[in-house]
Amino acid sequence: MTLGEADPKGLIRESYRIDGITAGECRSIFVDWALSLPAGSGFAERARILLTVYGDDAPGHPMTAVLAEALAAPDTPRRRGGR
């Protein structure tokens, strides 16, 4: 998969170019990016490509943290409540 296929609208690329962008703004851009992907198009593979290409050069950028969080395994569900 190419970088252009991973980020067809260039949303993630542009987020790395915005000076002073906040984590909240990055999450909003990320959601827009994720919702624009075709169903079943390999979300995790795309996110890994973007994290590798952009995150390696900007490890402290808020979008790097958002992409890393998106790829992290979810917590295992625990039962709550009574019996």
Secondary structure, 3 states (H helix, E strand, C coil): CCHHHHCCCCHHHHHHHCCCCCHHHHHHHHHHHHHHCCCCCCHHHHHHHHHHHHHCCCCCCHHHHHHHHHHCCCCCCCCCCCC
